[in-house]
Amino acid sequence: MTDLSAKKCVPCEGGVPPLSAAEAAALRGQLHPDWKIAADSKSLKRALVFKDFYRTMSFVNAVAHVANTEDHHPDLEVGYNYCNVTFATHSIGGLSENDFICAAKLDRL
């Protein structure tokens, strides 16, 4: 099994099926336990809590760097001491390996 954080995202313009629930669950097993797959298997989410605003924004800036490097961008909900991260591959209406690659890279931050 290849370390997801060592992989690179590949462009996904649609035309491929999203991961099955079983495929997504297998990849989820390689991530931090706080990552959750939505009940409809269409997104991957994690809620993070920080000590203060500075640390929250430092994390958000690091997420932005990873997202731009991989050209795969999460939805973020940000407040004073929290950041909720949601990955989904919108072009296929579900999850792709790219979502798990990016999640694994965030786990290393």
N, CA, C and O atoms as a GROMACS GRO file, in nm:
protein
  436
    1MET      N    1   0.085  -0.117   0.000
    1MET     CA    2   0.000   0.000   0.000
    1MET      C    3   0.090   0.124   0.000
    1MET      O    4   0.178   0.137   0.085
    2THR      N    5   0.069   0.215  -0.094
    2THR     CA    6   0.148   0.336  -0.106
    2THR      C    7   0.096   0.441  -0.008
    2THR      O    8  -0.024   0.458   0.009
    3ASP      N    9   0.190   0.511   0.057
    3ASP     CA   10   0.154   0.620   0.146
    3ASP      C   11   0.082   0.727   0.065
    3ASP      O   12   0.139   0.784  -0.029
    4LEU      N   13  -0.042   0.754   0.100
    4LEU     CA   14  -0.122   0.852   0.025
    4LEU      C   15  -0.055   0.988   0.021
    4LEU      O   16  -0.064   1.058  -0.081
    5SER      N   17   0.011   1.028   0.128
    5SER     CA   18   0.070   1.162   0.132
    5SER      C   19   0.188   1.176   0.036
    5SER      O   20   0.231   1.288   0.007
    6ALA      N   21   0.240   1.065  -0.014
    6ALA     CA   22   0.350   1.070  -0.110
    6ALA      C   23   0.300   1.077  -0.255
    6ALA      O   24   0.380   1.099  -0.346
    7LYS      N   25   0.170   1.059  -0.274
    7LYS     CA   26   0.114   1.063  -0.409
    7LYS      C   27   0.082   1.205  -0.451
    7LYS      O   28   0.076   1.296  -0.368
    8LYS      N   29   0.060   1.223  -0.582
    8LYS     CA   30   0.018   1.350  -0.639
    8LYS      C   31  -0.123   1.333  -0.695
    8LYS      O   32  -0.157   1.228  -0.749
    9CYS      N   33  -0.202   1.438  -0.682
    9CYS     CA   34  -0.335   1.436  -0.742
    9CYS      C   35  -0.324   1.437  -0.894
    9CYS      O   36  -0.233   1.497  -0.951
   10VAL      N   37  -0.419   1.370  -0.957
   10VAL     CA   38  -0.427   1.371  -1.103
   10VAL      C   39  -0.551   1.450  -1.143
   10VAL      O   40  -0.653   1.443  -1.074
   11PRO      N   41  -0.544   1.524  -1.252
   11PRO     CA   42  -0.661   1.602  -1.294
   11PRO      C   43  -0.783   1.512  -1.314
   11PRO      O   44  -0.772   1.401  -1.368
   12CYS      N   45  -0.896   1.560  -1.270
   12CYS     CA   46  -1.020   1.484  -1.282
   12CYS      C   47  -1.127   1.576  -1.340
   12CYS      O   48  -1.179   1.664  -1.271
   13GLU      N   49  -1.158   1.555  -1.465
   13GLU     CA   50  -1.256   1.639  -1.534
   13GLU      C   51  -1.390   1.568  -1.549
   13GLU      O   52  -1.476   1.614  -1.623
   14GLY      N   53  -1.407   1.458  -1.480
   14GLY     CA   54  -1.530   1.382  -1.493
   14GLY      C   55  -1.510   1.264  -1.585
   14GLY      O   56  -1.399   1.238  -1.632
   15GLY      N   57  -1.617   1.194  -1.610
   15GLY     CA   58  -1.609   1.079  -1.700
   15GLY      C   59  -1.560   0.952  -1.632
   15GLY      O   60  -1.550   0.847  -1.697
   16VAL      N   61  -1.530   0.959  -1.504
   16VAL     CA   62  -1.491   0.840  -1.428
   16VAL      C   63  -1.588   0.828  -1.310
   16VAL      O   64  -1.636   0.929  -1.259
   17PRO      N   65  -1.614   0.707  -1.268
   17PRO     CA   66  -1.708   0.692  -1.155
   17PRO      C   67  -1.642   0.732  -1.023
   17PRO      O   68  -1.520   0.719  -1.008
   18PRO      N   69  -1.722   0.780  -0.928
   18PRO     CA   70  -1.667   0.805  -0.795
   18PRO      C   71  -1.631   0.672  -0.728
   18PRO      O   72  -1.675   0.566  -0.772
   19LEU      N   73  -1.551   0.681  -0.624
   19LEU     CA   74  -1.515   0.561  -0.549
   19LEU      C   75  -1.640   0.498  -0.488
   19LEU      O   76  -1.733   0.568  -0.449
   20SER      N   77  -1.640   0.368  -0.482
   20SER     CA   78  -1.749   0.297  -0.413
   20SER      C   79  -1.732   0.320  -0.262
   20SER      O   80  -1.627   0.364  -0.217
   21ALA      N   81  -1.835   0.290  -0.187
   21ALA     CA   82  -1.827   0.304  -0.041
   21ALA      C   83  -1.715   0.216   0.014
   21ALA      O   84  -1.645   0.258   0.107
   22ALA      N   85  -1.696   0.097  -0.039
   22ALA     CA   86  -1.590   0.007   0.008
   22ALA      C   87  -1.452   0.062  -0.026
   22ALA      O   88  -1.361   0.055   0.057
   23GLU      N   89  -1.435   0.115  -0.147
   23GLU     CA   90  -1.306   0.173  -0.186
   23GLU      C   91  -1.273   0.294  -0.099
   23GLU      O   92  -1.160   0.310  -0.054
   24ALA      N   93  -1.373   0.378  -0.075
   24ALA     CA   94  -1.353   0.496   0.009
   24ALA      C   95  -1.317   0.455   0.151
   24ALA      O   96  -1.229   0.514   0.213
   25ALA      N   97  -1.385   0.354   0.204
   25ALA     CA   98  -1.357   0.307   0.340
   25ALA      C   99  -1.215   0.253   0.352
   25ALA      O  100  -1.149   0.274   0.454
   26ALA      N  101  -1.168   0.184   0.250
   26ALA     CA  102  -1.031   0.130   0.252
   26ALA      C  103  -0.929   0.243   0.256
   26ALA      O  104  -0.831   0.237   0.330
   27LEU      N  105  -0.951   0.347   0.176
   27LEU     CA  106  -0.859   0.461   0.176
   27LEU      C  107  -0.870   0.540   0.307
   27LEU      O  108  -0.770   0.590   0.358
   28ARG      N  109  -0.990   0.552   0.360
   28ARG     CA  110  -1.012   0.622   0.487
   28ARG      C  111  -0.930   0.560   0.598
   28ARG      O  112  -0.886   0.629   0.690
   29GLY      N  113  -0.908   0.431   0.590
   29GLY     CA  114  -0.828   0.360   0.689
   29GLY      C  115  -0.683   0.404   0.695
   29GLY      O  116  -0.613   0.373   0.791
   30GLN      N  117  -0.637   0.475   0.593
   30GLN     CA  118  -0.500   0.525   0.590
   30GLN      C  119  -0.488   0.667   0.646
   30GLN      O  120  -0.378   0.723   0.650
   31LEU      N  121  -0.600   0.725   0.689
   31LEU     CA  122  -0.601   0.863   0.737
   31LEU      C  123  -0.615   0.870   0.889
   31LEU      O  124  -0.641   0.769   0.955
   32HIS      N  125  -0.598   0.990   0.943
   32HIS     CA  126  -0.623   1.015   1.084
   32HIS      C  127  -0.766   0.971   1.114
   32HIS      O  128  -0.855   0.990   1.031
   33PRO      N  129  -0.790   0.912   1.231
   33PRO     CA  130  -0.924   0.860   1.264
   33PRO      C  131  -1.035   0.965   1.264
   33PRO      O  132  -1.153   0.929   1.256
   34ASP      N  133  -1.001   1.094   1.274
   34ASP     CA  134  -1.105   1.197   1.278
   34ASP      C  135  -1.167   1.226   1.141
   34ASP      O  136  -1.269   1.296   1.135
   35TRP      N  137  -1.110   1.175   1.034
   35TRP     CA  138  -1.172   1.192   0.902
   35TRP      C  139  -1.295   1.103   0.894
   35TRP      O  140  -1.289   0.986   0.929
   36LYS      N  141  -1.405   1.159   0.848
   36LYS     CA  142  -1.531   1.086   0.837
   36LYS      C  143  -1.583   1.094   0.694
   36LYS      O  144  -1.580   1.200   0.631
   37ILE      N  145  -1.631   0.982   0.646
   37ILE     CA  146  -1.697   0.979   0.516
   37ILE      C  147  -1.845   1.005   0.540
   37ILE      O  148  -1.905   0.944   0.629
   38ALA      N  149  -1.903   1.095   0.462
   38ALA     CA  150  -2.045   1.127   0.474
   38ALA      C  151  -2.129   1.002   0.449
   38ALA      O  152  -2.086   0.910   0.380
   39ALA      N  153  -2.248   1.000   0.506
   39ALA     CA  154  -2.338   0.885   0.493
   39ALA      C  155  -2.366   0.850   0.347
   39ALA      O  156  -2.386   0.734   0.313
   40ASP      N  157  -2.368   0.952   0.258
   40ASP     CA  158  -2.394   0.927   0.116
   40ASP      C  159  -2.266   0.893   0.038
   40ASP      O  160  -2.269   0.875  -0.083
   41SER      N  161  -2.153   0.886   0.109
   41SER     CA  162  -2.020   0.853   0.051
   41SER      C  163  -1.973   0.953  -0.054
   41SER      O  164  -1.891   0.920  -0.138
   42LYS      N  165  -2.026   1.077  -0.048
   42LYS     CA  166  -1.990   1.177  -0.149
   42LYS      C  167  -1.889   1.280  -0.100
   42LYS      O  168  -1.843   1.362  -0.178
   43SER      N  169  -1.854   1.277   0.031
   43SER     CA  170  -1.757   1.373   0.081
   43SER      C  171  -1.681   1.315   0.200
   43SER      O  172  -1.724   1.218   0.263
   44LEU      N  173  -1.569   1.378   0.227
   44LEU     CA  174  -1.479   1.338   0.335
   44LEU      C  175  -1.459   1.461   0.423
   44LEU      O  176  -1.420   1.566   0.373
   45LYS      N  177  -1.483   1.448   0.553
   45LYS     CA  178  -1.482   1.565   0.641
   45LYS      C  179  -1.398   1.542   0.765
   45LYS      O  180  -1.383   1.430   0.814
   46ARG      N  181  -1.342   1.654   0.814
   46ARG     CA  182  -1.271   1.652   0.942
   46ARG      C  183  -1.288   1.788   1.009
   46ARG      O  184  -1.277   1.892   0.946
   47ALA      N  185  -1.315   1.784   1.138
   47ALA     CA  186  -1.326   1.905   1.219
   47ALA      C  187  -1.200   1.915   1.304
   47ALA      O  188  -1.162   1.820   1.373
   48LEU      N  189  -1.135   2.031   1.299
   48LEU     CA  190  -1.014   2.054   1.377
   48LEU      C  191  -1.035   2.172   1.471
   48LEU      O  192  -1.103   2.269   1.436
   49VAL      N  193  -0.977   2.163   1.589
   49VAL     CA  194  -0.986   2.270   1.689
   49VAL      C  195  -0.845   2.314   1.723
   49VAL      O  196  -0.754   2.232   1.737
   50PHE      N  197  -0.826   2.446   1.737
   50PHE     CA  198  -0.696   2.504   1.765
   50PHE      C  199  -0.701   2.589   1.892
   50PHE      O  200  -0.809   2.621   1.943
   51LYS      N  201  -0.584   2.623   1.940
   51LYS     CA  202  -0.574   2.701   2.064
   51LYS      C  203  -0.622   2.844   2.047
   51LYS      O  204  -0.679   2.903   2.139
   52ASP      N  205  -0.599   2.901   1.928
   52ASP     CA  206  -0.634   3.041   1.907
   52ASP      C  207  -0.645   3.071   1.758
   52ASP      O  208  -0.621   2.985   1.673
   53PHE      N  209  -0.683   3.194   1.727
   53PHE     CA  210  -0.704   3.238   1.589
   53PHE      C  211  -0.577   3.227   1.506
   53PHE      O  212  -0.582   3.184   1.390
   54TYR      N  213  -0.464   3.265   1.563
   54TYR     CA  214  -0.337   3.261   1.489
   54TYR      C  215  -0.307   3.119   1.440
   54TYR      O  216  -0.271   3.100   1.324
   55ARG      N  217  -0.323   3.021   1.527
   55ARG     CA  218  -0.295   2.882   1.489
   55ARG      C  219  -0.398   2.833   1.386
   55ARG      O  220  -0.364   2.758   1.295
   56THR      N  221  -0.522   2.874   1.403
   56THR     CA  222  -0.624   2.837   1.306
   56THR      C  223  -0.587   2.889   1.168
   56THR      O  224  -0.591   2.815   1.070
   57MET      N  225  -0.552   3.016   1.160
   57MET     CA  226  -0.520   3.076   1.030
   57MET      C  227  -0.390   3.021   0.973
   57MET      O  228  -0.376   3.013   0.851
   58SER      N  229  -0.296   2.984   1.058
   58SER     CA  230  -0.174   2.921   1.009
   58SER      C  231  -0.208   2.789   0.940
   58SER      O  232  -0.153   2.758   0.834
   59PHE      N  233  -0.298   2.713   1.001
   59PHE     CA  234  -0.341   2.588   0.940
   59PHE      C  235  -0.413   2.614   0.808
   59PHE      O  236  -0.386   2.547   0.709
   60VAL      N  237  -0.503   2.711   0.806
   60VAL     CA  238  -0.579   2.742   0.685
   60VAL      C  239  -0.483   2.782   0.572
   60VAL      O  240  -0.502   2.742   0.458
   61ASN      N  241  -0.381   2.860   0.604
   61ASN     CA  242  -0.284   2.900   0.501
   61ASN      C  243  -0.206   2.778   0.450
   61ASN      O  244  -0.176   2.769   0.331
   62ALA      N  245  -0.174   2.685   0.540
   62ALA     CA  246  -0.105   2.564   0.497
   62ALA      C  247  -0.197   2.479   0.408
   62ALA      O  248  -0.151   2.420   0.310
   63VAL      N  249  -0.326   2.473   0.442
   63VAL     CA  250  -0.424   2.401   0.359
   63VAL      C  251  -0.428   2.464   0.220
   63VAL      O  252  -0.431   2.393   0.120
   64ALA      N  253  -0.429   2.596   0.215
   64ALA     CA  254  -0.433   2.666   0.086
   64ALA      C  255  -0.311   2.630   0.002
   64ALA      O  256  -0.322   2.612  -0.119
   65HIS      N  257  -0.196   2.620   0.064
   65HIS     CA  258  -0.074   2.584  -0.008
   65HIS      C  259  -0.085   2.442  -0.065
   65HIS      O  260  -0.056   2.420  -0.183
   66VAL      N  261  -0.127   2.347   0.018
   66VAL     CA  262  -0.144   2.209  -0.029
   66VAL      C  263  -0.246   2.204  -0.142
   66VAL      O  264  -0.222   2.140  -0.244
   67ALA      N  265  -0.358   2.272  -0.125
   67ALA     CA  266  -0.464   2.270  -0.226
   67ALA      C  267  -0.414   2.326  -0.360
   67ALA      O  268  -0.443   2.269  -0.465
   68ASN      N  269  -0.342   2.434  -0.355
   68ASN     CA  270  -0.291   2.493  -0.479
   68ASN      C  271  -0.184   2.406  -0.542
   68ASN      O  272  -0.178   2.394  -0.665
   69THR      N  273  -0.099   2.346  -0.461
   69THR     CA  274   0.005   2.257  -0.514
   69THR      C  275  -0.057   2.135  -0.582
   69THR      O  276  -0.009   2.092  -0.687
   70GLU      N  277  -0.161   2.080  -0.522
   70GLU     CA  278  -0.226   1.961  -0.576
   70GLU      C  279  -0.336   1.993  -0.676
   70GLU      O  280  -0.386   1.904  -0.744
   71ASP      N  281  -0.374   2.119  -0.687
   71ASP     CA  282  -0.485   2.162  -0.771
   71ASP      C  283  -0.613   2.085  -0.739
   71ASP      O  284  -0.686   2.041  -0.827
   72HIS      N  285  -0.636   2.070  -0.608
   72HIS     CA  286  -0.755   2.002  -0.558
   72HIS      C  287  -0.794   2.075  -0.429
   72HIS      O  288  -0.718   2.074  -0.332
   73HIS      N  289  -0.910   2.137  -0.429
   73HIS     CA  290  -0.943   2.235  -0.325
   73HIS      C  291  -1.059   2.191  -0.238
   73HIS      O  292  -1.164   2.150  -0.289
   74PRO      N  293  -1.042   2.200  -0.106
   74PRO     CA  294  -1.150   2.163  -0.015
   74PRO      C  295  -1.244   2.280   0.010
   74PRO      O  296  -1.213   2.395  -0.023
   75ASP      N  297  -1.359   2.250   0.067
   75ASP     CA  298  -1.445   2.353   0.123
   75ASP      C  299  -1.401   2.369   0.268
   75ASP      O  300  -1.378   2.270   0.338
   76LEU      N  301  -1.390   2.493   0.313
   76LEU     CA  302  -1.347   2.522   0.449
   76LEU      C  303  -1.452   2.604   0.521
   76LEU      O  304  -1.511   2.696   0.465
   77GLU      N  305  -1.472   2.570   0.646
   77GLU     CA  306  -1.553   2.652   0.736
   77GLU      C  307  -1.459   2.690   0.849
   77GLU      O  308  -1.406   2.603   0.919
   78VAL      N  309  -1.438   2.821   0.867
   78VAL     CA  310  -1.334   2.868   0.959
   78VAL      C  311  -1.392   2.964   1.061
   78VAL      O  312  -1.474   3.051   1.028
   79GLY      N  313  -1.350   2.949   1.184
   79GLY     CA  314  -1.385   3.041   1.291
   79GLY      C  315  -1.264   3.068   1.378
   79GLY      O  316  -1.152   3.030   1.343
   80TYR      N  317  -1.285   3.133   1.488
   80TYR     CA  318  -1.176   3.175   1.576
   80TYR      C  319  -1.078   3.062   1.607
   80TYR      O  320  -0.957   3.078   1.592
   81ASN      N  321  -1.129   2.948   1.650
   81ASN     CA  322  -1.039   2.840   1.691
   81ASN      C  323  -1.076   2.705   1.627
   81ASN      O  324  -1.049   2.600   1.684
   82TYR      N  325  -1.138   2.709   1.510
   82TYR     CA  326  -1.174   2.583   1.444
   82TYR      C  327  -1.166   2.596   1.293
   82TYR      O  328  -1.173   2.705   1.236
   83CYS      N  329  -1.151   2.480   1.230
   83CYS     CA  330  -1.157   2.472   1.084
   83CYS      C  331  -1.219   2.337   1.049
   83CYS      O  332  -1.168   2.232   1.089
   84ASN      N  333  -1.329   2.341   0.976
   84ASN     CA  334  -1.392   2.220   0.924
   84ASN      C  335  -1.354   2.207   0.777
   84ASN      O  336  -1.377   2.297   0.697
   85VAL      N  337  -1.295   2.094   0.743
   85VAL     CA  338  -1.245   2.068   0.608
   85VAL      C  339  -1.334   1.962   0.542
   85VAL      O  340  -1.361   1.858   0.601
   86THR      N  341  -1.378   1.991   0.420
   86THR     CA  342  -1.458   1.894   0.345
   86THR      C  343  -1.397   1.878   0.206
   86THR      O  344  -1.382   1.975   0.131
   87PHE      N  345  -1.364   1.756   0.173
   87PHE     CA  346  -1.316   1.723   0.039
   87PHE      C  347  -1.424   1.646  -0.036
   87PHE      O  348  -1.493   1.562   0.021
   88ALA      N  349  -1.438   1.676  -0.164
   88ALA     CA  350  -1.524   1.603  -0.257
   88ALA      C  351  -1.476   1.636  -0.397
   88ALA      O  352  -1.424   1.746  -0.422
   89THR      N  353  -1.492   1.544  -0.488
   89THR     CA  354  -1.455   1.570  -0.627
   89THR      C  355  -1.585   1.602  -0.700
   89THR      O  356  -1.657   1.513  -0.745
   90HIS      N  357  -1.612   1.731  -0.711
   90HIS     CA  358  -1.741   1.777  -0.763
   90HIS      C  359  -1.765   1.732  -0.907
   90HIS      O  360  -1.880   1.707  -0.945
   91SER      N  361  -1.659   1.721  -0.986
   91SER     CA  362  -1.677   1.685  -1.128
   91SER      C  363  -1.730   1.543  -1.147
   91SER      O  364  -1.781   1.510  -1.254
   92ILE      N  365  -1.718   1.458  -1.044
   92ILE     CA  366  -1.770   1.322  -1.056
   92ILE      C  367  -1.883   1.296  -0.956
   92ILE      O  368  -1.939   1.186  -0.951
   93GLY      N  369  -1.916   1.397  -0.876
   93GLY     CA  370  -2.027   1.383  -0.783
   93GLY      C  371  -2.002   1.288  -0.668
   93GLY      O  372  -2.094   1.225  -0.617
   94GLY      N  373  -1.877   1.279  -0.626
   94GLY     CA  374  -1.844   1.189  -0.516
   94GLY      C  375  -1.698   1.199  -0.479
   94GLY      O  376  -1.634   1.303  -0.500
   95LEU      N  377  -1.645   1.092  -0.425
   95LEU     CA  378  -1.506   1.090  -0.381
   95LEU      C  379  -1.415   1.027  -0.485
   95LEU      O  380  -1.453   0.933  -0.555
   96SER      N  381  -1.294   1.083  -0.495
   96SER     CA  382  -1.189   1.025  -0.578
   96SER      C  383  -1.066   1.006  -0.489
   96SER      O  384  -1.063   1.052  -0.375
   97GLU      N  385  -0.967   0.938  -0.542
   97GLU     CA  386  -0.843   0.920  -0.466
   97GLU      C  387  -0.782   1.055  -0.431
   97GLU      O  388  -0.716   1.068  -0.328
   98ASN      N  389  -0.802   1.157  -0.515
   98ASN     CA  390  -0.748   1.290  -0.488
   98ASN      C  391  -0.791   1.343  -0.351
   98ASN      O  392  -0.712   1.407  -0.281
   99ASP      N  393  -0.915   1.317  -0.314
   99ASP     CA  394  -0.965   1.364  -0.184
   99ASP      C  395  -0.885   1.303  -0.070
   99ASP      O  396  -0.855   1.371   0.028
  100PHE      N  397  -0.851   1.177  -0.082
  100PHE     CA  398  -0.778   1.108   0.022
  100PHE      C  399  -0.629   1.146   0.021
  100PHE      O  400  -0.566   1.152   0.127
  101ILE      N  401  -0.575   1.172  -0.096
  101ILE     CA  402  -0.436   1.218  -0.106
  101ILE      C  403  -0.422   1.352  -0.032
  101ILE      O  404  -0.331   1.369   0.048
  102CYS      N  405  -0.512   1.444  -0.059
  102CYS     CA  406  -0.506   1.575   0.006
  102CYS      C  407  -0.530   1.563   0.156
  102CYS      O  408  -0.462   1.630   0.234
  103ALA      N  409  -0.624   1.481   0.196
  103ALA     CA  410  -0.648   1.460   0.339
  103ALA      C  411  -0.523   1.407   0.408
  103ALA      O  412  -0.488   1.451   0.518
  104ALA      N  413  -0.455   1.313   0.344
  104ALA     CA  414  -0.332   1.257   0.401
  104ALA      C  415  -0.223   1.364   0.413
  104ALA      O  416  -0.147   1.366   0.510
  105LYS      N  417  -0.216   1.453   0.315
  105LYS     CA  418  -0.119   1.563   0.322
  105LYS      C  419  -0.153   1.658   0.437
  105LYS      O  420  -0.064   1.709   0.504
  106LEU      N  421  -0.283   1.681   0.460
  106LEU     CA  422  -0.321   1.767   0.573
  106LEU      C  423  -0.290   1.699   0.705
  106LEU      O  424  -0.256   1.767   0.803
  107ASP      N  425  -0.300   1.568   0.711
  107ASP     CA  426  -0.265   1.496   0.833
  107ASP      C  427  -0.119   1.518   0.872
  107ASP      O  428  -0.085   1.506   0.990
  108ARG      N  429  -0.035   1.549   0.777
  108ARG     CA  430   0.108   1.570   0.804
  108ARG      C  431   0.140   1.711   0.850
  108ARG      O  432   0.253   1.738   0.891
  109LEU      N  433   0.043   1.802   0.845
  109LEU     CA  434   0.068   1.941   0.885
  109LEU      C  435   0.084   1.952   1.035
  109LEU      O  436   0.106   2.061   1.087
   0.00000   0.00000   0.00000
